[in-house]
Amino acid sequence: MAMQATEIEAMIKSALPDAVVSIQDLAGDGDHYAATVVSESFRGISRVKQHQIVYAALRGEMGGALHALALQTSAPE
């Protein structure tokens, strides 16, 4: 079962309340998304750790209901 973009955004914002999240459905199938996540929580930590935080927020849905997520993360400028 595919995930809705709003559900992905809500899960990320639940873990990172200050985040500005933008979700794009890349294929129109509810399985392939791109996400941009900007959060002060990311300041000073590696890109790998930033991505791990986002994937943890998705509570195991990656590889299941959410097939693919192209992820860009950063701290605010």
C-alpha positions as CSV (number, residue, x, y, z in Angstrom):
1,M,0.0,0.0,0.0
2,A,1.4,3.3,-1.1
3,M,2.0,6.3,1.3
4,Q,0.5,9.8,0.8
5,A,2.9,12.7,0.7
6,T,1.0,14.3,3.6
7,E,1.6,11.2,5.7
8,I,5.4,11.3,5.0
9,E,5.5,15.0,5.9
10,A,3.5,14.4,9.1
11,M,5.9,11.7,10.2
12,I,9.0,13.8,9.6
13,K,7.4,16.9,11.3
14,S,6.5,14.7,14.3
15,A,10.2,13.9,14.8
16,L,11.4,17.4,13.7
17,P,8.7,19.9,14.7
18,D,10.8,22.9,13.4
19,A,11.4,21.3,10.0
20,V,10.3,22.8,6.7
21,V,9.4,19.8,4.6
22,S,8.7,19.6,0.9
23,I,7.5,16.4,-0.7
24,Q,7.3,15.6,-4.4
25,D,5.8,12.5,-5.9
26,L,8.3,11.7,-8.6
27,A,6.3,9.0,-10.5
28,G,2.7,9.7,-9.6
29,D,2.5,6.3,-8.1
30,G,2.7,7.0,-4.4
31,D,5.9,4.9,-4.1
32,H,8.7,7.2,-5.4
33,Y,9.1,10.5,-3.6
34,A,11.7,13.3,-3.3
35,A,11.9,15.1,0.0
36,T,13.6,18.3,1.1
37,V,13.9,18.7,4.8
38,V,15.4,21.9,6.4
39,S,15.8,21.8,10.2
40,E,17.9,23.7,12.8
41,S,18.4,20.2,14.3
42,F,20.7,19.4,11.4
43,R,23.2,22.2,12.2
44,G,26.7,20.8,12.8
45,I,25.9,17.2,12.0
46,S,26.9,15.1,9.0
47,R,24.7,14.6,6.0
48,V,24.6,10.9,6.8
49,K,23.4,11.5,10.3
50,Q,20.8,14.0,9.0
51,H,19.4,11.3,6.6
52,Q,19.4,8.7,9.4
53,I,17.3,11.0,11.5
54,V,14.7,11.4,8.7
55,Y,14.7,7.7,8.0
56,A,14.1,7.0,11.7
57,A,11.2,9.4,11.6
58,L,9.6,7.2,9.0
59,R,9.4,4.4,11.5
60,G,10.4,1.5,9.2
61,E,8.2,2.5,6.3
62,M,11.2,2.7,3.9
63,G,11.4,-0.3,1.7
64,G,7.8,-1.2,2.7
65,A,4.9,1.2,2.1
66,L,7.5,3.8,0.9
67,H,9.5,2.3,-1.9
68,A,11.9,5.1,-2.7
69,L,12.8,8.5,-1.2
70,A,15.3,10.9,-2.7
71,L,16.4,12.9,0.3
72,Q,18.0,16.4,0.6
73,T,18.6,17.7,4.1
74,S,20.1,20.9,5.5
75,A,20.1,23.4,8.3
76,P,18.6,26.8,7.5
77,E,20.9,29.3,6.0
